[in-house]
């Protein structure tokens, strides 16, 4: 008799996850299955199931609360459906960079997908010193394809409006609004930083020029439905090897400003340069490659697949890409700041065992984030940004 609860939500266990896999006929009838709960995030259970031959699947189930806080922070289970639908759509437009989805169930809030256990989480690999020569170009191609084909340039206007409604994601967006665009700039309870940073943080809280620019970026995040975004595209949301890149965990997906996802990638690469100065030249090269591949691929799609009647007007493409780039610099600045003093940190910085080095790196992250936000509209090219990174040294 099956141990899976039928069409009634309850958190899976390793036992019921195996039963579900058997019910869906995802393994041969006589397979011997093992299961391990591998989730280390704040919002979900993740089960890795494999048979005696090593064939595997992943079952991801949304929890109705944030694990980092507990049941006092309730969350909608609809995010599981949004994540599954986003994965399917991103897979359609960037098939090489997204895992296969085998099955979804809205009531159980589960997604069963391709096993990526042969790959490594990018953040861990980068911290361990592994180089991923194709990561930047893969991400540039992935984002160019997904943002173009879910924008008004690559999508029928009526279809886009329908998709915008389908991906309304208020609860998860509220987390982003608070944790990225609000809390770090006020004395909020969710903030988390070392006492040694107090003086710098208080200066940020009292920096009205900075807060005005963050307010404008927040307004963009709230109001500009340019394309379907991943919404949380950091190096912890990537499975990688030297040859492969797979984008996972788009439960924050919604229609927003294209520069937001681009900025998340830039900032999370730069954490490596901030934490490990010896890597800075290589990281800056990755940032350059990422943007160049993005704009080149987006330009190709613009030329061959554009549905916009004004697409051939001189300056439209360059103006669009310039907006995306400058927005991305600003959003990268917000990410650099919030990952340093907000609720959710990054192991790139927190993992520095030497206290003096860790505090110095976090001071650099805050200083660079501030300059990105304030100076975002001064950068007209990736070369100007990289030159700035080389010469400024975050001082």
N, C-alpha and C positions, 0 to 999 in steps of 0.2 A: 504494500500500500504506500502511495506517495506521501512524503512528509512535507511537500510544498503546500502552503496555504493557497487555496484557489481564489483568485480575484479579491483577496483581502490583504491589505498591506500589513506586513510585519517584517522586521529586519531578518535577513537570511542568516543562517549559520553555515558552517562548513558542510554540515550534513545536508541541509536543505538545498544548498547551492549545488551539490553533487546530484541530488534528486532532480533538480530543475534541468541540469545539463542532460541527464538521461531522458527526461520527458521530451526534450527538444530534439532528441536523436542527433546530438552533436558529436557523439562518439559511436564506434561500432558496438553492437549489442553485448559482446562478451568482454568489453574493456574493463580493466581494473583502474578505478579513478582515485586520485588523491587531490586534496584541496588545502590551500593555505590562504588565510586572510592576510593580504599584503598592503592594505591601505594605510598610508601614513599622513593623509591629508586631514582636513578639518570637517569635511562635509559628507563623506561617503564611506561605504564599505566596498572593498575591492577583493575579489576572490580569484586566485589563480588555480585552475583545474587542469590536470594533465593525466594522460593515460600511461600505461606501462612502457609505451614506445616513445614517450616524450612529447606527443602531440598535445597542444594546450589551447585553452580559451581563457578569456577574462570575463568575469561577471562583475559589473559595477552597479551598486545600488545606492541611491540617494537616501540619506537619513533625514528625518523631519526636524532636525536641529543641527546646530554647529557643534561638532565634537570639542572644539577648542574652548567653548563656554559651557555647553550642556543644554539640557532641555529648556532652560530659561531663554534661549535664543532660538525660537522656532523658525523653520524655513519651509517654503513650499516644496512639495515633491514634483511639481510641474517642471522644475529645472532639469529633471532626468529626461523628460520628453524633448525639451529644448536642446539639450546636449546631443541626444541621439539624432534629432532632425538636422542639427548643424553639422554633425559628423557626416551624415549622408550627403548633404549639399556640398560641403567642402570636398568630400571624396569625388563627387561628380566633376568638380572644376579643377581639382588638384590631386588626381588619383594616386600619384606616386608618394604623396606626403601625408596620407590620412589612413588610419586603420580601417579594415572592413568591419561593418556592423552586421551581425548575423541575426539578431532578434532583439526586439524591444517590447516592454510591457509597461503601459502607463500606470496601471493600478499598483503594480509591485514596484514601480519606479526603478526598473532595471534596464540595463543595456548589456547584451552579450556581444563581445567583439573579438577581433583577432588578437592572438597572443603575441606580445612584443617583448617577451622576457629575454630574447636573445640580444636585445638592445640595452642601452644604459640611459638613465636620466641625464640629460645634457648638463644640468648644473653640477651633479656629482662628478661626472667625467671631467668637466672643465676644472673643477677644484682639485681633482686628483692629478691634473697636469696632462690629460689626454688632449691631443689636437684633433679637431674635426674639420678637415680641409674643405668639405662641401657644405657645411652647415649654413654659412651665410648665403651662399647662392641658392640653396634649397629653400631657405626661408623667404628670400626675395621672390623666387618664382611662385611659391605657395601663396604669398600675400598678394602678389600682382594678379594672379588668376582669380583668387576668391574675392578680392575687393572689386575687381573689374566686373566680373560676371554677376555680382549681386548688387551692382550700382545701376543707376539709370542709363549708364553708357552701354552696358552689356545685357540689360534686362528690359523687357517690355514694361512700360510705366505702370500698367494695371497689375501685372504680375508682381512688380516690386511692392506696390501698395499692399497687396495681399500678404506678401512675405513679411513686411514690416509689422503687420498685425499679428501674424503667426509667431513672431519672435519677440513680442513684448515680454519683458523679463523684469518686472518692477522690483521684486525682492532682491535679486542678485545685483541689479543695477544700484539699488540703494546701498548695498554693502560697498560697492565701488565709490559711489558718491561720497559716502562718509569716510571711508578709510583712506582714500587717495586724495580727495579734493577738499575735505573739511577738517577732520580731526587733527591732522598733523599741524595745522595752522592755528590751533586753539589749545587751551589746556584741557584736553578731553581725557576721560578716564581710560580710553582704549590705547592711548599712547604709551610707548614702552621704550625707554632709553636710559643709558647709564648716567649717573649723577654728573660725571665729568663733562657731559654735553649740555648741561642745563643752561649755561650762559649763552651758548650758540642758539639753542632752541628758543629761548626767551626772546632773542633778537629776531628770530623768524616770526614769532607770534606778534611782535610789535612792528613788523615791517609792512607798512600799509601799501607801499608800491608793489611788493611781492604779492600780497593778498589780493590786490585788485587784479593782477594778471592771472592768479589762480582762479579767481571768480570767473574771469572770462573763459578760461579753459574749461571750467566746470559747466558753464553755460553751453559751450560747444558740445561737451559730452552729453548733456541733457537734451539738446534740441536738434542736432545735425544728424539726420538719418541717411548718411551717405552710402553706406554699404553694410553688409552683415559682417560683424566683427567676431573674432574669437572671444575677446573681452578679458582674457587673463593669460596673454601669450608671453610667458616668461620661460626661462630655461628649465624650470621644473615641470613644464607642460610639454616637454619634447623628449621623445625616445630617439636615441641616435647611435650610430656607429660611424666609422670612417667613410662608409658608402651610403648609409641610409639616414633619413630624417623622417620621423612620424610625429605629427601634431596631435595631442590628446587633450582631453578635459575642457571642451568648450561650453561648459555649463553656464558661463557668464555671457553667452552669445546674445547679441542684440544688434539692431541697426544703429550705428553711431558714426562719428567722424573717423575717416580712414586713418588719420594720423595717430589715433590712439594705439592701435595694434603695432604700428610701425615704431612708435615711441617706446612701447613696452620692450620690444626686441632690442632696440638700441641701448636702453638703460640697463637691461639685464646682461648684455654683453659687457658694458662698461664697468659693471661691478667687478669683473675679473681684472680689468686694468687698474682699478682703484685698489683692490686688495693685493694684487701681485704686480708691482711696478715693472718687473722684468718682462711681463707679458704685454705691456701696454702697446708697443709697436704692432705686435701681431693682432691684438684686439682692434686697434684702430683700423687696421687693414681689413678686418672682417666687417666692421661697420661700413667702411667704404664699399666693399664688395656687395654687402647686403642691399644698400640703397641703390647702387648702380644697376644691379640685376633687377631690382624692383622696377625702377623707372624705365629701363630698357624693355622688359617684358610687358609692362603696362602700356608702353608706347606702341609696341607691336600689336597688341590686342586693340588698342585705340584705332590703329590704322586699318585693321582687317575685320573687326567684329563690332564696330561702334554702331549703335542704334540711334544715337543723338543727331538730330538734323543739323545742328551747328558744329558738328565735330571737325569739319574742315576749315573752320574759321581760324585764321592765324592767331596764335597766342592762347587759344582755349586750352590745348593740352599742356603747354608750359605753365600757364597760370594754375591749372588744376594740380599739377605735380608740385609746384612751388608751395601751394597751400598745404598739401599733404605733408611736405617736408618740414615746413615751419611749425605746423601743428605738432608734428612728431617730436621735434626738439623740445617744445613746451611740455608735452605729455611725458617725455622721457625725464624731464626735470622733476615733475611731480612724482614719478616712480622712484627716482633716486632719493627724494626726501622721505617719502612715506615708508620705504623699505628700511630706512635708517632709524626713524623715531616713531613710526606708527605701530599698529598691532602686529602685522605680519612682516617678519624680517627675512633676510636671505642668509644662507649659510656661507656665502662668499665672504661677507663681512663678519658675521657672528662667530664664524669658525676660526678666526685669527686668534691663536692662543695667547700671544703676547699682548697684554693689555694696552701698552703704549701704542703698538702698531694698530691695534683694533680701533682705539679712539681716534688716532690720526686718520685712519681710513674713513671712518664715519664723518669726521670733520670735512674731509675732502668730498665725500658724497653729498653732504649738505651744501657745501659751497658750490659744487658743480651744478647741482640741481637748481639752486637759486639763479645762477647765471644763465642756465638753459631757459628757464622760464622768462626771465627779464629780457634776454637778448635774442629770443627765438626768431623774431622777424628781421634781425640783422643778417642772418645766414642765408645766402642765396644759392649755395651749392654745398655738396658734401665735402669738397676740397676745403672750403672755408671752415667747415666744422672740424675736420680732421686737423687742419693747421692750428686752429684754436686749441684743440686738445693737446697737441704736441707742445705748444708754446706756453700755454697757461699754467699747466701743472697744478690746476685746482687751487691756486693761491688767491 
